[in-house]
Amino acid sequence: KGKTDLPVVLVVSEIFGVHEYIADVARRFAHQGYLALAPDLFVRQGDPMAYGSIAEVMSKVISKVPDAQVMQDLDACRNWALANGGKADHVGITGFCWGGRMVWLYCAHVPVQAGVAWYGRLVGTPSDLAPKNPVDIAKELKAPVLGLYGGKDQGITQESVEQMRKALADGSAAAKASEIVVYPDAGHGFHADYRPSYNAKDAQDGWNRALAWLRQHQVVAAADEPPQDGMCQTERGFPQTFPVDKLLSG
């Protein structure tokens, strides 16, 4: 409280909203010296926690969330952060699964300093609410993105990853500066330490890469960043609140 000139990171959730895992990721960034915000981007459509299956969450909540609304909400979060201690030109964004897709879109929407997209979908069928996918806007990126993907992800094919890499190579300076890392033995959700998909080794490596990426692109100065701490609060016994048996892929 009362601090100024803080680096900012926006943390965008999976389809399950801001449950304990996402809140914990924001805390981890806060421990690194960031002003970290994890906005509830589904507040208008409903609480994903109120449903008992992935299919219901998708049909009742996620399918009703316009990409344009998400971009506006993230703009509002960014503006709030800058008015409350955040440092202009030191803003990053990270997100997981659904949120990973939003990272790509947001880095084409507004010139933040950098993004880190964890296993965010890259291709898809356009719709009125989601007219473009990351591969469609790759050439227009205004900030470099680090994409972290699992080689065994059954929902994101390696063909789509290669398609994205080619689009980035033909794009803007930020697109060309972007990077995609594939962990051959990881599946979807490999960073989510509350799920069976969690891969501790690759999650740790991805976290370290994420911190280094934000530092490399001047979201935070190396001299201002505390030593890396790859351990989640949940691994220290922080209470779990999300019913893991609901989760198949998020």
C-alpha positions as CSV (number, residue, x, y, z in Angstrom):
1,K,0.0,0.0,0.0
2,G,1.3,3.4,-0.9
3,K,4.0,2.1,-3.2
4,T,4.5,3.7,-6.6
5,D,6.4,2.9,-9.8
6,L,5.5,-0.8,-9.6
7,P,5.7,-3.1,-12.6
8,V,2.3,-4.4,-13.5
9,V,1.1,-7.8,-14.6
10,L,-2.4,-8.8,-15.5
11,V,-3.2,-12.4,-14.8
12,V,-6.0,-13.9,-17.0
13,S,-7.7,-17.0,-15.8
14,E,-8.7,-20.3,-17.4
15,I,-12.4,-20.9,-18.0
16,F,-12.9,-21.6,-14.3
17,G,-12.5,-17.9,-13.3
18,V,-10.5,-16.5,-10.4
19,H,-10.4,-19.5,-8.2
20,E,-7.6,-20.2,-5.7
21,Y,-5.0,-21.3,-8.2
22,I,-5.3,-18.0,-10.2
23,A,-5.3,-15.9,-7.0
24,D,-2.2,-17.8,-6.0
25,V,-0.4,-17.0,-9.3
26,A,-1.2,-13.3,-8.7
27,R,0.3,-13.6,-5.2
28,R,3.4,-15.2,-6.6
29,F,3.9,-12.3,-9.0
30,A,3.3,-9.9,-6.0
31,H,6.0,-11.7,-4.1
32,Q,8.3,-10.8,-7.1
33,G,7.5,-7.1,-6.7
34,Y,4.7,-6.8,-9.2
35,L,1.4,-5.0,-8.9
36,A,-0.6,-8.1,-10.0
37,L,-4.3,-8.1,-10.9
38,A,-6.5,-11.1,-11.7
39,P,-9.8,-9.7,-13.0
40,D,-13.0,-11.6,-12.9
41,L,-13.8,-11.4,-16.6
42,F,-16.9,-13.6,-16.4
43,V,-18.8,-11.4,-13.8
44,R,-21.5,-10.4,-16.4
45,Q,-22.1,-13.9,-17.7
46,G,-22.1,-15.9,-14.4
47,D,-19.9,-17.8,-12.0
48,P,-18.2,-20.8,-13.7
49,M,-18.0,-22.4,-10.2
50,A,-21.8,-22.7,-10.2
51,Y,-21.7,-25.5,-12.9
52,G,-20.9,-29.1,-12.5
53,S,-19.2,-29.9,-15.9
54,I,-16.9,-28.4,-18.4
55,A,-19.7,-28.5,-21.0
56,E,-22.0,-26.4,-18.9
57,V,-19.2,-23.9,-18.1
58,M,-18.6,-23.5,-21.8
59,S,-22.2,-23.2,-22.9
60,K,-23.5,-21.2,-20.0
61,V,-20.6,-18.8,-19.5
62,I,-17.6,-18.9,-21.8
63,S,-19.6,-19.0,-25.1
64,K,-21.3,-15.7,-24.1
65,V,-18.1,-13.7,-23.4
66,P,-17.2,-11.4,-26.3
67,D,-13.5,-10.9,-27.1
68,A,-14.2,-7.2,-27.4
69,Q,-15.6,-7.0,-23.9
70,V,-12.5,-8.8,-22.5
71,M,-10.2,-6.3,-24.3
72,Q,-12.1,-3.4,-22.8
73,D,-12.0,-5.0,-19.3
74,L,-8.3,-5.6,-19.5
75,D,-7.9,-1.9,-20.6
76,A,-9.8,-0.8,-17.5
77,C,-7.6,-3.0,-15.3
78,R,-4.5,-1.6,-16.9
79,N,-5.7,1.9,-16.4
80,W,-6.6,1.3,-12.8
81,A,-3.2,-0.2,-12.1
82,L,-1.4,2.8,-13.6
83,A,-3.6,5.1,-11.5
84,N,-2.8,3.1,-8.3
85,G,0.9,2.7,-8.1
86,G,1.7,1.0,-11.4
87,K,4.4,2.3,-13.7
88,A,3.6,3.3,-17.2
89,D,5.5,1.4,-19.9
90,H,6.2,-1.4,-17.4
91,V,3.1,-3.6,-18.0
92,G,2.9,-7.3,-18.8
93,I,0.1,-9.8,-19.1
94,T,0.0,-13.6,-18.6
95,G,-2.8,-16.1,-18.9
96,F,-3.7,-19.8,-18.8
97,C,-5.7,-21.8,-21.4
98,W,-8.7,-19.4,-22.2
99,G,-6.5,-16.7,-20.7
100,G,-3.6,-17.7,-22.8
101,R,-5.6,-17.0,-25.9
102,M,-6.5,-13.6,-24.5
103,V,-2.8,-12.8,-24.0
104,W,-2.2,-13.1,-27.7
105,L,-5.2,-11.0,-28.5
106,Y,-4.4,-8.3,-26.0
107,C,-0.8,-8.0,-27.2
108,A,-2.2,-7.1,-30.6
109,H,-4.8,-4.8,-29.1
110,V,-2.6,-2.5,-27.0
111,P,1.2,-1.9,-26.7
112,V,2.0,-3.5,-23.3
113,Q,5.6,-4.4,-22.9
114,A,5.3,-8.2,-23.0
115,G,3.0,-11.2,-22.7
116,V,3.3,-14.8,-21.6
117,A,0.6,-17.2,-22.9
118,W,0.3,-20.6,-21.2
119,Y,-1.3,-23.2,-23.6
120,G,-3.7,-20.7,-25.1
121,R,-5.7,-21.9,-28.2
122,L,-4.2,-20.5,-31.4
123,V,-6.8,-21.4,-34.1
124,G,-10.5,-21.9,-34.3
125,T,-13.7,-21.2,-36.1
126,P,-14.5,-17.4,-36.1
127,S,-17.8,-16.3,-34.6
128,D,-19.5,-13.0,-33.9
129,L,-18.2,-12.9,-30.3
130,A,-14.7,-14.2,-31.3
131,P,-14.1,-13.0,-34.8
132,K,-10.3,-13.6,-34.8
133,N,-7.9,-16.1,-33.2
134,P,-4.3,-15.6,-32.3
135,V,-3.0,-16.9,-35.6
136,D,-5.1,-14.3,-37.4
137,I,-3.6,-11.4,-35.4
138,A,0.0,-12.7,-35.0
139,K,1.4,-10.4,-37.6
140,E,-0.1,-7.4,-35.8
141,L,1.4,-8.0,-32.4
142,K,2.4,-4.8,-30.6
143,A,4.2,-6.6,-27.8
144,P,6.3,-9.8,-27.9
145,V,4.7,-12.9,-26.5
146,L,6.3,-16.0,-25.0
147,G,4.0,-19.0,-25.7
148,L,4.4,-22.0,-23.4
149,Y,2.8,-25.2,-24.8
150,G,2.6,-28.9,-24.1
151,G,3.7,-31.4,-26.8
152,K,1.0,-33.9,-25.6
153,D,-1.8,-31.3,-25.4
154,Q,-4.7,-33.1,-27.1
155,G,-6.6,-29.8,-27.6
156,I,-3.8,-27.8,-29.2
157,T,-2.1,-29.6,-32.1
158,Q,1.5,-29.2,-33.0
159,E,0.3,-28.3,-36.5
160,S,-1.4,-25.2,-35.1
161,V,1.7,-24.3,-33.1
162,E,3.8,-24.5,-36.3
163,Q,1.1,-22.4,-38.1
164,M,1.5,-19.8,-35.4
165,R,5.3,-19.8,-35.6
166,K,5.1,-19.1,-39.4
167,A,2.6,-16.3,-38.9
168,L,4.9,-14.7,-36.2
169,A,7.9,-15.0,-38.5
170,D,6.1,-12.9,-41.2
171,G,4.8,-10.3,-38.8
172,S,5.7,-7.1,-37.0
173,A,8.8,-6.6,-35.0
174,A,7.0,-7.7,-31.9
175,A,5.8,-10.8,-33.7
176,K,9.3,-11.6,-34.8
177,A,10.5,-11.2,-31.3
178,S,7.9,-13.6,-29.9
179,E,8.8,-17.2,-29.0
180,I,7.0,-20.4,-28.6
181,V,8.4,-23.1,-26.3
182,V,7.0,-26.7,-26.5
183,Y,7.5,-29.1,-23.6
184,P,7.4,-32.5,-25.3
185,D,6.3,-34.5,-22.3
186,A,3.7,-32.0,-21.0
187,G,0.0,-32.0,-21.7
188,H,-2.6,-29.2,-21.3
189,G,-2.6,-27.4,-18.0
190,F,0.9,-28.5,-17.0
191,H,1.3,-25.4,-14.8
192,A,-1.9,-26.0,-12.9
193,D,-0.6,-27.6,-9.7
194,Y,-4.1,-28.5,-8.5
195,R,-4.8,-30.8,-11.4
196,P,-3.6,-34.3,-12.5
197,S,-2.1,-32.6,-15.6
198,Y,0.5,-30.8,-13.5
199,N,4.1,-31.4,-14.6
200,A,6.4,-30.0,-11.8
201,K,9.5,-29.9,-13.9
202,D,8.0,-28.1,-16.9
203,A,5.9,-25.8,-14.7
204,Q,9.1,-24.7,-12.9
205,D,10.9,-24.1,-16.2
206,G,8.0,-22.2,-17.6
207,W,7.7,-20.0,-14.5
208,N,11.4,-19.2,-14.7
209,R,11.1,-18.4,-18.4
210,A,8.1,-16.2,-17.8
211,L,9.9,-14.2,-15.1
212,A,13.0,-13.9,-17.4
213,W,10.8,-12.9,-20.4
214,L,9.1,-10.1,-18.4
215,R,12.5,-8.9,-17.2
216,Q,14.0,-9.1,-20.7
217,H,11.3,-6.9,-22.1
218,Q,11.6,-4.3,-19.4
219,V,8.4,-5.0,-17.5
220,V,10.6,-5.2,-14.4
221,A,14.2,-4.3,-14.0
222,A,16.5,-7.1,-13.0
223,A,17.8,-5.1,-10.1
224,D,14.3,-4.7,-8.7
225,E,13.3,-8.3,-9.0
226,P,13.7,-10.6,-5.9
227,P,15.2,-14.0,-6.2
228,Q,13.0,-16.4,-8.2
229,D,10.6,-18.5,-6.1
230,G,9.1,-21.3,-8.2
231,M,7.0,-22.8,-5.4
232,C,3.3,-22.2,-5.4
233,Q,1.5,-21.1,-2.2
234,T,-0.6,-24.2,-2.7
235,E,2.5,-26.4,-2.3
236,R,3.1,-24.7,1.0
237,G,-0.2,-26.0,2.3
238,F,-2.4,-23.1,1.1
239,P,-6.1,-24.2,1.3
240,Q,-7.6,-25.5,-1.9
241,T,-11.1,-24.4,-2.8
242,F,-11.7,-25.7,-6.3
243,P,-13.3,-29.2,-6.7
244,V,-10.6,-30.9,-8.8
245,D,-12.8,-33.8,-9.8
246,K,-14.7,-31.3,-12.1
247,L,-11.7,-30.7,-14.2
248,L,-11.0,-32.5,-17.5
249,S,-9.4,-29.7,-19.6
250,G,-9.7,-26.0,-19.0
